[in-house]
Amino acid sequence: SSTSSLAGQLRSLALMKLAQLPRRTASRLPRAAASLARRALSTQPASDDVEESVHDMLRQTCRDFVEAQVKPVAGELDQTHRYPAELVAQMADLGLMGVMVPEEQGGTGMDCLAYAIAMEEISAGCASCGVIMSVNNSLYCDPVMRYGTADQQEKWLKPYASGQKLGCFGLSEPGNGSDAAAASTTATLDGDEWVLEGTKAWITNAHDADAAIVIATTDKSLKHKGLSAFLVEAGTPGFSLGKKEDKLGIRASSTGNLIFEGCRIPKDSMLGPPGAGFKVAMSTLDGGRIGIAAQALGIARAALETATHYAQTRKTFDAPIAKHQAVQFLLADMAVRYEAAMLLTHRAANLKDAKAPYTKEAAMAKLAASEAATANAHACIQVLGGMGYVTEMPAERYYRDARITEIYEGTSEIQRLVIAGQLLKEMPA
């Protein structure tokens, strides 16, 4: 068929470009693939073959990048807690810092499934790179794209979606995490300026971001309806950072407090209408959970691949340990957990792309994928034995990195509450 032929042409073009072009030029292939797909689909009916081809190209390009550039330095980045500036710049060249943002707004113009695929591949090599990418895409670019004015998008979206700048998202506070409506950070209008007072805690990208979205209370009497969202540039007087947290995992990404002490920002810095802060935050977290689910998928798959490879090369009792039933059971369970979580994650992404409700499905994906990542990393260490406990192998890093996926962007307990709440709405007595 014409669409099958087109899919083949896209795949052949990708392979040809990857083989012939210099690495830095070839690294832009996802942008080129997305443009080709849009041009093709504008003249021909949409086809699953074409979409699959574009997603396949993206996956392979990201996987090649991870093998060549990310995996060789991931352990060192983790051990030194060093922000991977060079890799983030290369990820920007790949078009990975604004995957779902339209090209005219600085992004790559691909869909949420493409974002989930890219997130998984990057995170399989380095979960720190994955979370840096996820925060910029899901928690920063997406709400600015959905709620920002044209002028705001020009300043606060284009350079971030292109990867020239990096964003972060300030919701959690020292006194509230899961209770997002209890924000004690305030924004008070004083003439033509908003004055911010308060502290945001556990903020990923804090020490490397050029701007933050900050959720603050503008009217305490309205409770969650009195929250509003603001765009705040790093370096603004009255805006400072707390210490860089020394974390168990994702140690190449920075985490810290955003501190506001009489921080004055222009009146037009509000993102969305007054009182929309809770809506901005909750809708942002829905999409963000797909990103974190994909990050967890990457960790779960990396643990599975490491364990499977080791089991086939490590010998005991004159046979590879992969021949032992106990090890086979571990590998089988790891594979089932990964595949099930992957299907849930892709379902949530597809629903988001279809503009259908996906709150429950995103929560299911994050819950399943994060717990799969932790369980697979645990099993990976068990398969490797002593080698799993030392930094010579990446298994212990997977174990440390996986744990946070059950906590940030909504704990596993919160995901269960979200899922149950949606179920009770869908299945009334």
C-alpha positions as CSV (number, residue, x, y, z in Angstrom):
1,S,0.0,0.0,0.0
2,S,1.0,3.6,-0.4
3,T,1.3,4.1,3.4
4,S,3.3,1.0,3.8
5,S,5.6,2.2,1.1
6,L,5.9,5.5,2.8
7,A,6.8,3.9,6.1
8,G,9.6,2.0,4.4
9,Q,10.8,5.1,2.8
10,L,10.9,6.9,6.2
11,R,12.8,4.0,7.7
12,S,15.3,3.8,4.8
13,L,15.8,7.5,4.9
14,A,16.5,7.4,8.6
15,L,19.1,4.6,8.2
16,M,20.7,6.4,5.3
17,K,21.0,9.7,7.2
18,L,22.3,8.0,10.3
19,A,25.0,6.2,8.3
20,Q,26.1,9.1,6.1
21,L,25.8,12.3,8.1
22,P,28.2,13.5,10.8
23,R,27.2,12.5,14.3
24,R,26.0,16.0,15.4
25,T,23.9,16.4,12.3
26,A,22.5,12.9,12.5
27,S,21.6,13.5,16.1
28,R,18.9,15.8,14.8
29,L,17.1,12.9,13.1
30,P,14.0,12.9,15.4
31,R,13.2,16.4,14.3
32,A,13.7,15.4,10.7
33,A,11.6,12.3,11.1
34,A,8.8,14.3,12.7
35,S,8.8,16.8,9.9
36,L,8.7,14.1,7.3
37,A,5.9,12.4,9.0
38,R,3.8,15.5,9.2
39,R,4.4,16.3,5.6
40,A,3.5,12.8,4.6
41,L,0.4,12.7,6.7
42,S,-0.8,16.0,5.3
43,T,-1.0,14.5,1.8
44,Q,-2.0,10.9,2.7
45,P,-4.4,9.3,5.2
46,A,-3.0,8.7,8.7
47,S,-1.5,5.2,9.0
48,D,-0.4,3.1,11.9
49,D,2.5,2.0,9.7
50,V,3.8,5.5,9.3
51,E,3.4,6.3,13.0
52,E,5.1,3.1,14.0
53,S,8.0,3.8,11.6
54,V,8.5,7.3,13.1
55,H,8.4,5.8,16.6
56,D,10.8,3.1,15.6
57,M,13.3,5.6,14.2
58,L,13.0,7.7,17.3
59,R,13.6,4.6,19.5
60,Q,16.6,3.5,17.5
61,T,18.2,6.9,17.3
62,C,17.8,7.4,21.1
63,R,19.2,3.9,21.7
64,D,22.2,4.5,19.5
65,F,22.8,7.8,21.4
66,V,22.6,6.1,24.8
67,E,24.9,3.3,23.8
68,A,27.5,5.7,22.3
69,Q,27.3,8.7,24.6
70,V,25.3,8.0,27.8
71,K,26.1,4.6,29.2
72,P,29.9,5.1,29.1
73,V,29.7,8.1,31.5
74,A,26.5,7.2,33.5
75,G,28.4,5.6,36.4
76,E,30.8,8.5,36.7
77,L,28.1,11.1,36.7
78,D,26.3,9.2,39.5
79,Q,29.4,8.9,41.6
80,T,30.5,12.5,41.2
81,H,27.0,14.0,41.4
82,R,27.9,16.0,38.2
83,Y,25.2,17.6,36.1
84,P,25.5,16.2,32.6
85,A,25.6,19.5,30.7
86,E,27.2,17.9,27.6
87,L,24.6,15.2,27.4
88,V,21.7,17.6,28.0
89,A,23.0,19.7,25.1
90,Q,23.1,16.6,22.9
91,M,19.6,15.7,24.0
92,A,18.6,19.2,22.9
93,D,20.1,18.5,19.5
94,L,18.1,15.3,19.3
95,G,15.0,17.3,19.9
96,L,14.3,15.6,23.2
97,M,13.8,18.7,25.5
98,G,10.5,19.7,23.9
99,V,9.2,16.5,22.3
100,M,5.5,17.4,22.3
101,V,5.9,21.1,21.7
102,P,5.1,22.2,18.1
103,E,8.1,23.1,15.9
104,E,7.0,26.7,15.6
105,Q,7.3,27.0,19.4
106,G,10.8,25.5,19.5
107,G,9.9,21.9,20.0
108,T,10.0,18.7,17.9
109,G,6.2,18.4,17.3
110,M,5.9,14.7,18.1
111,D,3.2,12.9,20.2
112,C,3.1,11.7,23.8
113,L,3.9,8.1,22.8
114,A,7.1,9.4,21.1
115,Y,7.9,11.2,24.4
116,A,7.3,8.0,26.4
117,I,9.5,6.0,24.0
118,A,12.3,8.6,24.2
119,M,12.1,8.9,28.0
120,E,12.4,5.1,28.4
121,E,15.5,4.9,26.1
122,I,17.3,7.8,27.8
123,S,16.5,6.5,31.3
124,A,17.7,3.0,30.5
125,G,21.1,4.6,30.1
126,C,21.0,7.2,32.9
127,A,17.9,7.9,35.0
128,S,19.4,11.3,36.0
129,C,19.3,12.3,32.3
130,G,15.8,10.9,32.2
131,V,14.4,13.0,35.0
132,I,16.1,16.2,33.7
133,M,14.4,15.6,30.4
134,S,11.1,14.7,32.0
135,V,10.8,17.8,34.2
136,N,11.6,20.1,31.3
137,N,9.1,18.4,29.0
138,S,6.3,17.4,31.3
139,L,6.4,19.9,34.2
140,Y,7.7,23.0,32.5
141,C,7.1,23.1,28.7
142,D,3.7,21.4,28.8
143,P,1.9,23.8,31.1
144,V,3.5,26.8,29.4
145,M,2.3,25.4,26.1
146,R,-1.2,24.8,27.4
147,Y,-1.8,27.8,29.6
148,G,0.7,30.5,28.4
149,T,-0.2,33.5,26.4
150,A,1.4,34.1,23.0
151,D,3.9,36.6,24.6
152,Q,4.6,34.2,27.4
153,Q,5.3,31.3,25.0
154,E,7.7,33.4,23.0
155,K,9.8,34.1,26.1
156,W,9.1,31.2,28.4
157,L,8.6,28.3,26.0
158,K,10.6,28.5,22.8
159,P,14.1,28.6,24.3
160,Y,13.1,25.8,26.8
161,A,11.5,23.5,24.2
162,S,14.6,23.9,22.0
163,G,16.9,23.0,25.0
164,Q,18.7,26.3,25.1
165,K,17.3,26.8,28.6
166,L,16.1,24.5,31.3
167,G,12.9,24.7,33.4
168,C,11.7,23.4,36.8
169,F,8.4,23.2,38.6
170,G,7.7,24.3,42.2
171,L,4.8,22.7,43.9
172,S,5.9,20.7,47.0
173,E,6.8,22.5,50.1
174,P,8.6,21.6,53.4
175,G,5.2,21.3,55.1
176,N,3.2,19.7,52.3
177,G,3.9,17.2,49.6
178,S,0.9,15.1,48.6
179,D,-1.5,17.8,49.9
180,A,-0.9,20.1,47.0
181,A,-3.8,22.4,47.9
182,A,-2.1,23.4,51.2
183,A,0.5,25.7,49.6
184,S,1.9,28.2,52.2
185,T,3.9,30.1,49.5
186,T,2.0,33.3,48.9
187,A,1.8,35.8,46.0
188,T,0.5,39.2,46.9
189,L,-0.3,41.9,44.2
190,D,1.5,45.2,44.9
191,G,0.8,47.6,42.1
192,D,2.0,46.1,38.9
193,E,4.0,43.4,40.6
194,W,3.4,40.1,42.4
195,V,5.4,39.6,45.6
196,L,6.3,36.0,46.4
197,E,7.0,34.7,49.9
198,G,7.7,31.1,50.8
199,T,9.8,28.0,50.1
200,K,9.3,25.2,47.6
201,A,11.1,21.9,48.4
202,W,12.5,18.9,46.6
203,I,12.6,20.7,43.3
204,T,14.3,18.7,40.5
205,N,16.6,20.8,38.2
206,A,16.6,23.6,40.9
207,H,20.3,24.4,40.7
208,D,20.4,24.2,36.9
209,A,17.1,25.8,35.8
210,D,16.8,29.1,34.1
211,A,13.1,29.5,35.2
212,A,10.5,28.0,37.5
213,I,6.8,27.5,37.4
214,V,5.7,28.3,41.0
215,I,2.3,27.5,42.5
216,A,1.4,30.0,45.2
217,T,-1.7,31.1,47.2
218,T,-3.3,34.3,46.0
219,D,-6.4,34.1,48.1
220,K,-6.3,31.9,51.3
221,S,-10.1,32.1,51.8
222,L,-10.7,30.1,48.6
223,K,-8.4,27.2,49.6
224,H,-7.4,25.2,46.5
225,K,-9.3,27.6,44.3
226,G,-7.1,30.4,45.6
227,L,-3.9,29.0,44.1
228,S,-2.3,30.5,41.0
229,A,0.7,29.7,38.9
230,F,3.6,32.0,38.1
231,L,6.7,32.1,35.9
232,V,9.8,33.2,37.8
233,E,13.2,33.7,36.2
234,A,16.3,32.4,38.0
235,G,18.4,35.3,39.4
236,T,15.4,37.5,40.1
237,P,16.1,39.5,43.3
238,G,14.5,37.7,46.3
239,F,14.7,34.3,44.6
240,S,17.5,32.1,46.0
241,L,18.3,28.4,46.2
242,G,18.8,26.1,49.2
243,K,21.5,23.5,49.5
244,K,21.9,20.9,46.8
245,E,20.5,17.8,48.3
246,D,22.8,14.7,48.7
247,K,20.4,12.0,47.4
248,L,20.2,8.2,47.3
249,G,19.7,8.1,43.5
250,I,19.3,10.2,40.4
251,R,22.4,12.0,41.7
252,A,23.5,13.7,38.5
253,S,20.3,15.8,38.6
254,S,20.1,18.6,41.1
255,T,17.4,18.8,43.8
256,G,16.9,21.7,46.2
257,N,14.6,24.4,47.7
258,L,13.4,27.4,45.8
259,I,13.3,30.3,48.4
260,F,11.3,33.4,47.9
261,E,11.8,36.4,50.1
262,G,10.1,39.5,48.9
263,C,10.6,38.3,45.3
264,R,9.0,40.8,42.9
265,I,7.8,39.7,39.5
266,P,5.8,41.5,36.8
267,K,2.0,41.3,36.9
268,D,2.0,39.5,33.6
269,S,4.1,36.6,35.1
270,M,0.9,34.7,36.1
271,L,0.5,31.5,34.1
272,G,-3.2,30.9,33.3
273,P,-6.0,32.9,34.9
274,P,-6.2,33.8,38.6
275,G,-7.2,30.8,40.8
276,A,-6.2,28.2,38.2
277,G,-3.0,27.1,40.0
278,F,-4.5,23.9,41.3
279,K,-5.9,23.0,37.9
280,V,-2.5,23.8,36.3
281,A,-0.7,21.6,38.9
282,M,-3.0,18.6,38.7
283,S,-3.2,18.5,34.9
284,T,0.5,18.9,34.7
285,L,1.1,16.0,37.1
286,D,-1.2,13.8,35.0
287,G,1.1,14.2,32.0
288,G,4.2,14.1,34.2
289,R,3.2,10.7,35.5
290,I,3.5,9.3,32.0
291,G,7.0,10.7,31.8
292,I,8.0,9.2,35.2
293,A,6.4,5.9,34.2
294,A,8.6,5.9,31.1
295,Q,11.6,6.7,33.2
296,A,10.8,3.8,35.5
297,L,10.3,1.6,32.4
298,G,13.8,2.4,31.3
299,I,15.2,1.4,34.7
300,A,13.1,-1.8,34.7
301,R,14.3,-2.8,31.3
302,A,17.9,-2.0,32.0
303,A,17.8,-4.2,35.0
304,L,16.2,-7.0,33.0
305,E,18.8,-6.7,30.3
306,T,21.7,-6.6,32.7
307,A,20.5,-9.6,34.6
308,T,19.7,-11.6,31.5
309,H,23.1,-11.0,29.9
310,Y,25.0,-11.8,33.2
311,A,22.9,-15.0,33.7
312,Q,24.1,-16.3,30.3
313,T,27.8,-15.6,30.9
314,R,28.2,-16.3,34.5
315,K,28.8,-20.1,35.2
316,T,28.3,-22.2,38.3
317,F,28.3,-26.0,38.6
318,D,29.7,-26.1,35.0
319,A,26.7,-24.3,33.5
320,P,25.5,-20.7,32.9
321,I,23.3,-19.7,35.8
322,A,20.6,-19.0,33.2
323,K,20.1,-22.8,33.1
324,H,19.1,-22.8,36.8
325,Q,15.4,-22.8,37.3
326,A,15.5,-20.3,40.2
327,V,17.3,-17.8,38.0
328,Q,14.9,-18.4,35.2
329,F,11.9,-17.6,37.5
330,L,13.5,-14.3,38.5
331,L,14.1,-13.4,34.8
332,A,10.6,-14.4,33.8
333,D,9.0,-12.2,36.6
334,M,11.2,-9.3,35.6
335,A,10.1,-9.6,31.9
336,V,6.4,-9.8,32.9
337,R,6.6,-6.7,35.1
338,Y,8.4,-4.7,32.4
339,E,6.0,-5.7,29.6
340,A,2.8,-5.1,31.7
341,A,4.0,-1.7,32.8
342,M,5.1,-0.8,29.3
343,L,1.6,-1.5,27.9
344,L,0.0,0.6,30.6
345,T,2.3,3.5,29.9
346,H,1.7,3.4,26.2
347,R,-2.0,3.2,26.8
348,A,-1.9,6.3,28.9
349,A,0.2,8.1,26.2
350,N,-2.2,7.1,23.5
351,L,-5.2,8.4,25.4
352,K,-3.4,11.7,26.0
353,D,-2.7,11.9,22.2
354,A,-6.4,11.2,21.5
355,K,-7.3,14.0,23.9
356,A,-9.3,11.5,25.9
357,P,-9.4,11.4,29.8
358,Y,-6.3,9.7,31.1
359,T,-5.9,10.6,34.8
360,K,-6.6,7.0,36.0
361,E,-4.5,5.4,33.3
362,A,-1.5,7.7,33.9
363,A,-1.7,6.8,37.6
364,M,-1.9,3.1,36.8
365,A,1.1,3.4,34.5
366,K,3.2,5.2,37.1
367,L,2.2,2.9,39.9
368,A,3.0,-0.3,37.8
369,A,6.1,1.0,36.2
370,S,7.7,2.5,39.4
371,E,7.0,-0.7,41.4
372,A,8.3,-2.8,38.4
373,A,11.5,-0.7,38.4
374,T,12.1,-1.3,42.1
375,A,11.3,-5.0,41.9
376,N,13.4,-5.5,38.8
377,A,16.4,-3.7,40.2
378,H,16.1,-5.8,43.4
379,A,16.0,-9.0,41.3
380,C,18.9,-7.9,39.1
381,I,21.1,-7.6,42.2
382,Q,20.0,-11.0,43.3
383,V,20.9,-12.5,39.9
384,L,24.3,-10.8,40.0
385,G,25.0,-11.7,43.6
386,G,28.1,-10.0,44.9
387,M,28.7,-8.3,41.6
388,G,25.3,-6.6,41.9
389,Y,26.4,-4.9,45.1
390,V,29.4,-3.1,43.8
391,T,29.7,-0.1,41.5
392,E,31.6,-2.0,38.9
393,M,28.2,-3.1,37.6
394,P,25.2,-0.8,37.2
395,A,22.7,-2.9,39.1
396,E,23.2,-1.1,42.4
397,R,22.6,2.2,40.6
398,Y,19.4,0.9,39.1
399,Y,18.3,0.0,42.7
400,R,19.0,3.5,44.0
401,D,17.5,5.3,41.0
402,A,14.4,3.2,41.0
403,R,13.3,4.1,44.5
404,I,12.4,7.7,43.8
405,T,10.0,6.8,41.0
406,E,7.6,5.5,43.7
407,I,7.8,8.9,45.5
408,Y,8.0,11.9,43.2
409,E,5.1,13.2,41.1
410,G,2.8,11.4,43.4
411,T,3.7,8.5,45.8
412,S,2.4,5.0,45.1
413,E,-0.2,5.6,47.8
414,I,-1.5,8.7,46.0
415,Q,-1.6,6.8,42.7
416,R,-3.8,4.2,44.4
417,L,-6.1,7.0,45.8
418,V,-6.4,8.5,42.3
419,I,-7.1,5.2,40.7
420,A,-9.8,4.3,43.3
421,G,-11.3,7.7,43.1
422,Q,-11.7,7.4,39.3
423,L,-13.1,3.9,39.6
424,L,-15.7,4.9,42.1
425,K,-16.8,7.7,39.7
426,E,-16.9,5.2,36.8
427,M,-18.8,2.5,38.7
428,P,-21.4,4.2,40.9
429,A,-23.5,2.0,43.2
